[in-house]
């Protein structure tokens, strides 16, 4: 599934911008602000790891 287009003019650049940093669930307020409802519901169904992951490939390889 690919989103049709961002709902906002300034969408988040990283997935981590859509996740509550401390508690790790999706920040659905932010998700819905930047995505259409169909896409937001799809995101809500994606499980989130409880372990923080690197944002970039360079970080993963170092």
mmCIF file of the N, C-alpha and C atoms, coordinates in Angstrom:
data_MODEL
# 
_entry.id   MODEL 
# 
loop_
_atom_site.group_PDB 
_atom_site.id 
_atom_site.type_symbol 
_atom_site.label_atom_id 
_atom_site.label_alt_id 
_atom_site.label_comp_id 
_atom_site.label_asym_id 
_atom_site.label_entity_id 
_atom_site.label_seq_id 
_atom_site.pdbx_PDB_ins_code 
_atom_site.Cartn_x 
_atom_site.Cartn_y 
_atom_site.Cartn_z 
_atom_site.occupancy 
_atom_site.B_iso_or_equiv 
_atom_site.pdbx_formal_charge 
_atom_site.auth_seq_id 
_atom_site.auth_comp_id 
_atom_site.auth_asym_id 
_atom_site.auth_atom_id 
_atom_site.pdbx_PDB_model_num 
ATOM 1   N N  . UNK A 1 1  ? 0.844  -1.184 0.000  1.00 0.00 ? 1  UNK A N  1 
ATOM 2   C CA . UNK A 1 1  ? 0.000  0.000  0.000  1.00 0.00 ? 1  UNK A CA 1 
ATOM 3   C C  . UNK A 1 1  ? 0.884  1.240  0.000  1.00 0.00 ? 1  UNK A C  1 
ATOM 4   N N  . UNK A 1 2  ? 0.618  2.155  -0.892 1.00 0.00 ? 2  UNK A N  1 
ATOM 5   C CA . UNK A 1 2  ? 1.362  3.401  -0.992 1.00 0.00 ? 2  UNK A CA 1 
ATOM 6   C C  . UNK A 1 2  ? 0.411  4.565  -0.735 1.00 0.00 ? 2  UNK A C  1 
ATOM 7   N N  . UNK A 1 3  ? 0.794  5.516  0.134  1.00 0.00 ? 3  UNK A N  1 
ATOM 8   C CA . UNK A 1 3  ? -0.075 6.671  0.358  1.00 0.00 ? 3  UNK A CA 1 
ATOM 9   C C  . UNK A 1 3  ? -0.291 7.444  -0.937 1.00 0.00 ? 3  UNK A C  1 
ATOM 10  N N  . UNK A 1 4  ? -1.475 8.003  -1.098 1.00 0.00 ? 4  UNK A N  1 
ATOM 11  C CA . UNK A 1 4  ? -1.770 8.786  -2.298 1.00 0.00 ? 4  UNK A CA 1 
ATOM 12  C C  . UNK A 1 4  ? -0.895 10.019 -2.373 1.00 0.00 ? 4  UNK A C  1 
ATOM 13  N N  . UNK A 1 5  ? -0.849 10.761 -1.299 1.00 0.00 ? 5  UNK A N  1 
ATOM 14  C CA . UNK A 1 5  ? -0.033 11.961 -1.210 1.00 0.00 ? 5  UNK A CA 1 
ATOM 15  C C  . UNK A 1 5  ? -0.090 12.443 0.235  1.00 0.00 ? 5  UNK A C  1 
ATOM 16  N N  . UNK A 1 6  ? 0.883  13.235 0.659  1.00 0.00 ? 6  UNK A N  1 
ATOM 17  C CA . UNK A 1 6  ? 0.794  13.758 2.023  1.00 0.00 ? 6  UNK A CA 1 
ATOM 18  C C  . UNK A 1 6  ? -0.396 14.703 2.152  1.00 0.00 ? 6  UNK A C  1 
ATOM 19  N N  . UNK A 1 7  ? -0.993 14.709 3.303  1.00 0.00 ? 7  UNK A N  1 
ATOM 20  C CA . UNK A 1 7  ? -2.132 15.586 3.559  1.00 0.00 ? 7  UNK A CA 1 
ATOM 21  C C  . UNK A 1 7  ? -1.668 17.007 3.866  1.00 0.00 ? 7  UNK A C  1 
ATOM 22  N N  . UNK A 1 8  ? -0.461 17.136 4.392  1.00 0.00 ? 8  UNK A N  1 
ATOM 23  C CA . UNK A 1 8  ? 0.050  18.453 4.779  1.00 0.00 ? 8  UNK A CA 1 
ATOM 24  C C  . UNK A 1 8  ? 1.164  18.887 3.834  1.00 0.00 ? 8  UNK A C  1 
ATOM 25  N N  . UNK A 1 9  ? 1.483  20.162 3.886  1.00 0.00 ? 9  UNK A N  1 
ATOM 26  C CA . UNK A 1 9  ? 2.558  20.703 3.051  1.00 0.00 ? 9  UNK A CA 1 
ATOM 27  C C  . UNK A 1 9  ? 3.936  20.430 3.625  1.00 0.00 ? 9  UNK A C  1 
ATOM 28  N N  . UNK A 1 10 ? 4.005  20.066 4.892  1.00 0.00 ? 10 UNK A N  1 
ATOM 29  C CA . UNK A 1 10 ? 5.285  19.838 5.562  1.00 0.00 ? 10 UNK A CA 1 
ATOM 30  C C  . UNK A 1 10 ? 5.253  18.491 6.299  1.00 0.00 ? 10 UNK A C  1 
ATOM 31  N N  . UNK A 1 11 ? 5.226  17.367 5.545  1.00 0.00 ? 11 UNK A N  1 
ATOM 32  C CA . UNK A 1 11 ? 5.123  16.064 6.201  1.00 0.00 ? 11 UNK A CA 1 
ATOM 33  C C  . UNK A 1 11 ? 6.403  15.707 6.955  1.00 0.00 ? 11 UNK A C  1 
ATOM 34  N N  . UNK A 1 12 ? 6.300  14.843 7.952  1.00 0.00 ? 12 UNK A N  1 
ATOM 35  C CA . UNK A 1 12 ? 7.487  14.409 8.695  1.00 0.00 ? 12 UNK A CA 1 
ATOM 36  C C  . UNK A 1 12 ? 8.486  13.724 7.760  1.00 0.00 ? 12 UNK A C  1 
ATOM 37  N N  . UNK A 1 13 ? 9.764  13.883 8.061  1.00 0.00 ? 13 UNK A N  1 
ATOM 38  C CA . UNK A 1 13 ? 10.807 13.279 7.239  1.00 0.00 ? 13 UNK A CA 1 
ATOM 39  C C  . UNK A 1 13 ? 11.166 11.870 7.697  1.00 0.00 ? 13 UNK A C  1 
ATOM 40  N N  . UNK A 1 14 ? 10.902 11.543 8.960  1.00 0.00 ? 14 UNK A N  1 
ATOM 41  C CA . UNK A 1 14 ? 11.277 10.249 9.518  1.00 0.00 ? 14 UNK A CA 1 
ATOM 42  C C  . UNK A 1 14 ? 10.072 9.575  10.151 1.00 0.00 ? 14 UNK A C  1 
ATOM 43  N N  . UNK A 1 15 ? 10.047 8.260  10.105 1.00 0.00 ? 15 UNK A N  1 
ATOM 44  C CA . UNK A 1 15 ? 8.988  7.502  10.769 1.00 0.00 ? 15 UNK A CA 1 
ATOM 45  C C  . UNK A 1 15 ? 8.963  7.834  12.251 1.00 0.00 ? 15 UNK A C  1 
ATOM 46  N N  . UNK A 1 16 ? 10.132 8.031  12.846 1.00 0.00 ? 16 UNK A N  1 
ATOM 47  C CA . UNK A 1 16 ? 10.195 8.326  14.286 1.00 0.00 ? 16 UNK A CA 1 
ATOM 48  C C  . UNK A 1 16 ? 9.444  9.607  14.649 1.00 0.00 ? 16 UNK A C  1 
ATOM 49  N N  . UNK A 1 17 ? 9.229  10.485 13.670 1.00 0.00 ? 17 UNK A N  1 
ATOM 50  C CA . UNK A 1 17 ? 8.450  11.700 13.922 1.00 0.00 ? 17 UNK A CA 1 
ATOM 51  C C  . UNK A 1 17 ? 6.971  11.382 14.153 1.00 0.00 ? 17 UNK A C  1 
ATOM 52  N N  . UNK A 1 18 ? 6.561  10.157 13.830 1.00 0.00 ? 18 UNK A N  1 
ATOM 53  C CA . UNK A 1 18 ? 5.170  9.735  13.976 1.00 0.00 ? 18 UNK A CA 1 
ATOM 54  C C  . UNK A 1 18 ? 4.948  8.858  15.207 1.00 0.00 ? 18 UNK A C  1 
ATOM 55  N N  . UNK A 1 19 ? 6.003  8.676  16.008 1.00 0.00 ? 19 UNK A N  1 
ATOM 56  C CA . UNK A 1 19 ? 5.955  7.778  17.166 1.00 0.00 ? 19 UNK A CA 1 
ATOM 57  C C  . UNK A 1 19 ? 6.240  8.574  18.429 1.00 0.00 ? 19 UNK A C  1 
ATOM 58  N N  . UNK A 1 20 ? 5.466  8.292  19.494 1.00 0.00 ? 20 UNK A N  1 
ATOM 59  C CA . UNK A 1 20 ? 5.768  8.883  20.806 1.00 0.00 ? 20 UNK A CA 1 
ATOM 60  C C  . UNK A 1 20 ? 7.113  8.314  21.263 1.00 0.00 ? 20 UNK A C  1 
ATOM 61  N N  . UNK A 1 21 ? 8.098  9.161  21.479 1.00 0.00 ? 21 UNK A N  1 
ATOM 62  C CA . UNK A 1 21 ? 9.455  8.708  21.810 1.00 0.00 ? 21 UNK A CA 1 
ATOM 63  C C  . UNK A 1 21 ? 9.520  7.924  23.118 1.00 0.00 ? 21 UNK A C  1 
ATOM 64  N N  . UNK A 1 22 ? 8.829  8.376  24.133 1.00 0.00 ? 22 UNK A N  1 
ATOM 65  C CA . UNK A 1 22 ? 8.947  7.750  25.456 1.00 0.00 ? 22 UNK A CA 1 
ATOM 66  C C  . UNK A 1 22 ? 8.169  6.443  25.560 1.00 0.00 ? 22 UNK A C  1 
ATOM 67  N N  . UNK A 1 23 ? 6.952  6.419  25.043 1.00 0.00 ? 23 UNK A N  1 
ATOM 68  C CA . UNK A 1 23 ? 6.094  5.249  25.241 1.00 0.00 ? 23 UNK A CA 1 
ATOM 69  C C  . UNK A 1 23 ? 6.015  4.340  24.025 1.00 0.00 ? 23 UNK A C  1 
ATOM 70  N N  . UNK A 1 24 ? 6.451  4.791  22.863 1.00 0.00 ? 24 UNK A N  1 
ATOM 71  C CA . UNK A 1 24 ? 6.598  4.051  21.618 1.00 0.00 ? 24 UNK A CA 1 
ATOM 72  C C  . UNK A 1 24 ? 5.325  3.664  20.864 1.00 0.00 ? 24 UNK A C  1 
ATOM 73  N N  . UNK A 1 25 ? 4.124  4.133  21.197 1.00 0.00 ? 25 UNK A N  1 
ATOM 74  C CA . UNK A 1 25 ? 3.007  3.862  20.277 1.00 0.00 ? 25 UNK A CA 1 
ATOM 75  C C  . UNK A 1 25 ? 2.998  4.917  19.172 1.00 0.00 ? 25 UNK A C  1 
ATOM 76  N N  . UNK A 1 26 ? 2.215  4.654  18.130 1.00 0.00 ? 26 UNK A N  1 
ATOM 77  C CA . UNK A 1 26 ? 2.036  5.668  17.095 1.00 0.00 ? 26 UNK A CA 1 
ATOM 78  C C  . UNK A 1 26 ? 1.412  6.910  17.709 1.00 0.00 ? 26 UNK A C  1 
ATOM 79  N N  . UNK A 1 27 ? 1.875  8.064  17.297 1.00 0.00 ? 27 UNK A N  1 
ATOM 80  C CA . UNK A 1 27 ? 1.263  9.329  17.699 1.00 0.00 ? 27 UNK A CA 1 
ATOM 81  C C  . UNK A 1 27 ? 0.166  9.607  16.666 1.00 0.00 ? 27 UNK A C  1 
ATOM 82  N N  . UNK A 1 28 ? -1.019 9.053  16.916 1.00 0.00 ? 28 UNK A N  1 
ATOM 83  C CA . UNK A 1 28 ? -2.084 9.109  15.919 1.00 0.00 ? 28 UNK A CA 1 
ATOM 84  C C  . UNK A 1 28 ? -2.546 10.528 15.624 1.00 0.00 ? 28 UNK A C  1 
ATOM 85  N N  . UNK A 1 29 ? -2.379 11.431 16.554 1.00 0.00 ? 29 UNK A N  1 
ATOM 86  C CA . UNK A 1 29 ? -2.719 12.834 16.281 1.00 0.00 ? 29 UNK A CA 1 
ATOM 87  C C  . UNK A 1 29 ? -1.837 13.366 15.150 1.00 0.00 ? 29 UNK A C  1 
ATOM 88  N N  . UNK A 1 30 ? -0.548 13.081 15.221 1.00 0.00 ? 30 UNK A N  1 
ATOM 89  C CA . UNK A 1 30 ? 0.391  13.532 14.181 1.00 0.00 ? 30 UNK A CA 1 
ATOM 90  C C  . UNK A 1 30 ? 0.160  12.752 12.893 1.00 0.00 ? 30 UNK A C  1 
ATOM 91  N N  . UNK A 1 31 ? -0.047 11.441 13.005 1.00 0.00 ? 31 UNK A N  1 
ATOM 92  C CA . UNK A 1 31 ? -0.301 10.621 11.815 1.00 0.00 ? 31 UNK A CA 1 
ATOM 93  C C  . UNK A 1 31 ? -1.513 11.164 11.059 1.00 0.00 ? 31 UNK A C  1 
ATOM 94  N N  . UNK A 1 32 ? -2.597 11.435 11.767 1.00 0.00 ? 32 UNK A N  1 
ATOM 95  C CA . UNK A 1 32 ? -3.813 11.937 11.109 1.00 0.00 ? 32 UNK A CA 1 
ATOM 96  C C  . UNK A 1 32 ? -3.642 13.365 10.582 1.00 0.00 ? 32 UNK A C  1 
ATOM 97  N N  . UNK A 1 33 ? -2.764 14.124 11.214 1.00 0.00 ? 33 UNK A N  1 
ATOM 98  C CA . UNK A 1 33 ? -2.502 15.488 10.735 1.00 0.00 ? 33 UNK A CA 1 
ATOM 99  C C  . UNK A 1 33 ? -1.852 15.463 9.359  1.00 0.00 ? 33 UNK A C  1 
ATOM 100 N N  . UNK A 1 34 ? -1.037 14.439 9.095  1.00 0.00 ? 34 UNK A N  1 
ATOM 101 C CA . UNK A 1 34 ? -0.245 14.402 7.866  1.00 0.00 ? 34 UNK A CA 1 
ATOM 102 C C  . UNK A 1 34 ? -0.715 13.378 6.841  1.00 0.00 ? 34 UNK A C  1 
ATOM 103 N N  . UNK A 1 35 ? -1.692 12.528 7.202  1.00 0.00 ? 35 UNK A N  1 
ATOM 104 C CA . UNK A 1 35 ? -2.153 11.483 6.286  1.00 0.00 ? 35 UNK A CA 1 
ATOM 105 C C  . UNK A 1 35 ? -3.672 11.470 6.218  1.00 0.00 ? 35 UNK A C  1 
ATOM 106 N N  . UNK A 1 36 ? -4.170 10.989 5.103  1.00 0.00 ? 36 UNK A N  1 
ATOM 107 C CA . UNK A 1 36 ? -5.611 10.792 4.977  1.00 0.00 ? 36 UNK A CA 1 
ATOM 108 C C  . UNK A 1 36 ? -6.026 9.611  5.840  1.00 0.00 ? 36 UNK A C  1 
ATOM 109 N N  . UNK A 1 37 ? -7.296 9.569  6.222  1.00 0.00 ? 37 UNK A N  1 
ATOM 110 C CA . UNK A 1 37 ? -7.783 8.588  7.199  1.00 0.00 ? 37 UNK A CA 1 
ATOM 111 C C  . UNK A 1 37 ? -7.475 7.144  6.796  1.00 0.00 ? 37 UNK A C  1 
ATOM 112 N N  . UNK A 1 38 ? -7.646 6.797  5.538  1.00 0.00 ? 38 UNK A N  1 
ATOM 113 C CA . UNK A 1 38 ? -7.370 5.431  5.094  1.00 0.00 ? 38 UNK A CA 1 
ATOM 114 C C  . UNK A 1 38 ? -5.907 5.062  5.345  1.00 0.00 ? 38 UNK A C  1 
ATOM 115 N N  . UNK A 1 39 ? -4.997 5.984  5.042  1.00 0.00 ? 39 UNK A N  1 
ATOM 116 C CA . UNK A 1 39 ? -3.573 5.740  5.275  1.00 0.00 ? 39 UNK A CA 1 
ATOM 117 C C  . UNK A 1 39 ? -3.262 5.718  6.765  1.00 0.00 ? 39 UNK A C  1 
ATOM 118 N N  . UNK A 1 40 ? -3.884 6.610  7.533  1.00 0.00 ? 40 UNK A N  1 
ATOM 119 C CA . UNK A 1 40 ? -3.656 6.658  8.982  1.00 0.00 ? 40 UNK A CA 1 
ATOM 120 C C  . UNK A 1 40 ? -4.088 5.354  9.639  1.00 0.00 ? 40 UNK A C  1 
ATOM 121 N N  . UNK A 1 41 ? -5.205 4.787  9.210  1.00 0.00 ? 41 UNK A N  1 
ATOM 122 C CA . UNK A 1 41 ? -5.668 3.516  9.770  1.00 0.00 ? 41 UNK A CA 1 
ATOM 123 C C  . UNK A 1 41 ? -4.708 2.386  9.417  1.00 0.00 ? 41 UNK A C  1 
ATOM 124 N N  . UNK A 1 42 ? -4.146 2.415  8.215  1.00 0.00 ? 42 UNK A N  1 
ATOM 125 C CA . UNK A 1 42 ? -3.157 1.404  7.829  1.00 0.00 ? 42 UNK A CA 1 
ATOM 126 C C  . UNK A 1 42 ? -1.919 1.520  8.711  1.00 0.00 ? 42 UNK A C  1 
ATOM 127 N N  . UNK A 1 43 ? -1.463 2.737  8.970  1.00 0.00 ? 43 UNK A N  1 
ATOM 128 C CA . UNK A 1 43 ? -0.306 2.961  9.842  1.00 0.00 ? 43 UNK A CA 1 
ATOM 129 C C  . UNK A 1 43 ? -0.601 2.451  11.244 1.00 0.00 ? 43 UNK A C  1 
ATOM 130 N N  . UNK A 1 44 ? -1.795 2.709  11.749 1.00 0.00 ? 44 UNK A N  1 
ATOM 131 C CA . UNK A 1 44 ? -2.165 2.287  13.106 1.00 0.00 ? 44 UNK A CA 1 
ATOM 132 C C  . UNK A 1 44 ? -2.075 0.773  13.274 1.00 0.00 ? 44 UNK A C  1 
ATOM 133 N N  . UNK A 1 45 ? -2.195 0.027  12.188 1.00 0.00 ? 45 UNK A N  1 
ATOM 134 C CA . UNK A 1 45 ? -2.135 -1.431 12.244 1.00 0.00 ? 45 UNK A CA 1 
ATOM 135 C C  . UNK A 1 45 ? -0.728 -1.993 12.086 1.00 0.00 ? 45 UNK A C  1 
ATOM 136 N N  . UNK A 1 46 ? 0.258  -1.132 11.906 1.00 0.00 ? 46 UNK A N  1 
ATOM 137 C CA . UNK A 1 46 ? 1.650  -1.583 11.798 1.00 0.00 ? 46 UNK A CA 1 
ATOM 138 C C  . UNK A 1 46 ? 2.231  -1.665 13.201 1.00 0.00 ? 46 UNK A C  1 
ATOM 139 N N  . UNK A 1 47 ? 2.703  -2.846 13.618 1.00 0.00 ? 47 UNK A N  1 
ATOM 140 C CA . UNK A 1 47 ? 3.298  -2.950 14.955 1.00 0.00 ? 47 UNK A CA 1 
ATOM 141 C C  . UNK A 1 47 ? 4.610  -2.181 15.031 1.00 0.00 ? 47 UNK A C  1 
ATOM 142 N N  . UNK A 1 48 ? 4.886  -1.642 16.202 1.00 0.00 ? 48 UNK A N  1 
ATOM 143 C CA . UNK A 1 48 ? 6.115  -0.880 16.435 1.00 0.00 ? 48 UNK A CA 1 
ATOM 144 C C  . UNK A 1 48 ? 7.014  -1.672 17.369 1.00 0.00 ? 48 UNK A C  1 
ATOM 145 N N  . UNK A 1 49 ? 8.277  -1.754 17.027 1.00 0.00 ? 49 UNK A N  1 
ATOM 146 C CA . UNK A 1 49 ? 9.258  -2.406 17.894 1.00 0.00 ? 49 UNK A CA 1 
ATOM 147 C C  . UNK A 1 49 ? 9.435  -1.581 19.163 1.00 0.00 ? 49 UNK A C  1 
ATOM 148 N N  . UNK A 1 50 ? 9.688  -2.248 20.263 1.00 0.00 ? 50 UNK A N  1 
ATOM 149 C CA . UNK A 1 50 ? 9.947  -1.544 21.524 1.00 0.00 ? 50 UNK A CA 1 
ATOM 150 C C  . UNK A 1 50 ? 11.411 -1.131 21.640 1.00 0.00 ? 50 UNK A C  1 
ATOM 151 N N  . UNK A 1 51 ? 12.214 -1.502 20.644 1.00 0.00 ? 51 UNK A N  1 
ATOM 152 C CA . UNK A 1 51 ? 13.631 -1.150 20.612 1.00 0.00 ? 51 UNK A CA 1 
ATOM 153 C C  . UNK A 1 51 ? 13.819 -0.083 19.538 1.00 0.00 ? 51 UNK A C  1 
ATOM 154 N N  . UNK A 1 52 ? 14.416 1.036  19.905 1.00 0.00 ? 52 UNK A N  1 
ATOM 155 C CA . UNK A 1 52 ? 14.651 2.112  18.938 1.00 0.00 ? 52 UNK A CA 1 
ATOM 156 C C  . UNK A 1 52 ? 15.566 1.617  17.824 1.00 0.00 ? 52 UNK A C  1 
ATOM 157 N N  . UNK A 1 53 ? 15.241 1.986  16.599 1.00 0.00 ? 53 UNK A N  1 
ATOM 158 C CA . UNK A 1 53 ? 16.016 1.588  15.427 1.00 0.00 ? 53 UNK A CA 1 
ATOM 159 C C  . UNK A 1 53 ? 16.714 2.810  14.843 1.00 0.00 ? 53 UNK A C  1 
ATOM 160 N N  . UNK A 1 54 ? 17.868 2.617  14.166 1.00 0.00 ? 54 UNK A N  1 
ATOM 161 C CA . UNK A 1 54 ? 18.549 3.760  13.541 1.00 0.00 ? 54 UNK A CA 1 
ATOM 162 C C  . UNK A 1 54 ? 17.693 4.361  12.432 1.00 0.00 ? 54 UNK A C  1 
ATOM 163 N N  . UNK A 1 55 ? 17.807 5.662  12.255 1.00 0.00 ? 55 UNK A N  1 
ATOM 164 C CA . UNK A 1 55 ? 17.047 6.386  11.235 1.00 0.00 ? 55 UNK A CA 1 
ATOM 165 C C  . UNK A 1 55 ? 17.648 6.230  9.841  1.00 0.00 ? 55 UNK A C  1 
ATOM 166 N N  . UNK A 1 56 ? 18.943 6.033  9.769  1.00 0.00 ? 56 UNK A N  1 
ATOM 167 C CA . UNK A 1 56 ? 19.629 5.996  8.478  1.00 0.00 ? 56 UNK A CA 1 
ATOM 168 C C  . UNK A 1 56 ? 20.445 4.726  8.350  1.00 0.00 ? 56 UNK A C  1 
ATOM 169 N N  . UNK A 1 57 ? 20.688 4.348  7.110  1.00 0.00 ? 57 UNK A N  1 
ATOM 170 C CA . UNK A 1 57 ? 21.480 3.155  6.851  1.00 0.00 ? 57 UNK A CA 1 
ATOM 171 C C  . UNK A 1 57 ? 22.889 3.297  7.425  1.00 0.00 ? 57 UNK A C  1 
ATOM 172 N N  . UNK A 1 58 ? 23.459 4.521  7.369  1.00 0.00 ? 58 UNK A N  1 
ATOM 173 C CA . UNK A 1 58 ? 24.810 4.726  7.899  1.00 0.00 ? 58 UNK A CA 1 
ATOM 174 C C  . UNK A 1 58 ? 24.863 4.392  9.389  1.00 0.00 ? 58 UNK A C  1 
ATOM 175 N N  . UNK A 1 59 ? 23.813 4.758  10.117 1.00 0.00 ? 59 UNK A N  1 
ATOM 176 C CA . UNK A 1 59 ? 23.765 4.468  11.549 1.00 0.00 ? 59 UNK A CA 1 
ATOM 177 C C  . UNK A 1 59 ? 23.658 2.968  11.783 1.00 0.00 ? 59 UNK A C  1 
ATOM 178 N N  . UNK A 1 60 ? 22.926 2.281  10.941 1.00 0.00 ? 60 UNK A N  1 
ATOM 179 C CA . UNK A 1 60 ? 22.749 0.838  11.093 1.00 0.00 ? 60 UNK A CA 1 
ATOM 180 C C  . UNK A 1 60 ? 24.053 0.098  10.820 1.00 0.00 ? 60 UNK A C  1 
ATOM 181 N N  . UNK A 1 61 ? 24.871 0.632  9.933  1.00 0.00 ? 61 UNK A N  1 
ATOM 182 C CA . UNK A 1 61 ? 26.112 -0.039 9.550  1.00 0.00 ? 61 UNK A CA 1 
ATOM 183 C C  . UNK A 1 61 ? 27.294 0.317  10.440 1.00 0.00 ? 61 UNK A C  1 
ATOM 184 N N  . UNK A 1 62 ? 27.153 1.318  11.292 1.00 0.00 ? 62 UNK A N  1 
ATOM 185 C CA . UNK A 1 62 ? 28.294 1.726  12.123 1.00 0.00 ? 62 UNK A CA 1 
ATOM 186 C C  . UNK A 1 62 ? 28.325 0.983  13.436 1.00 0.00 ? 62 UNK A C  1 
# 
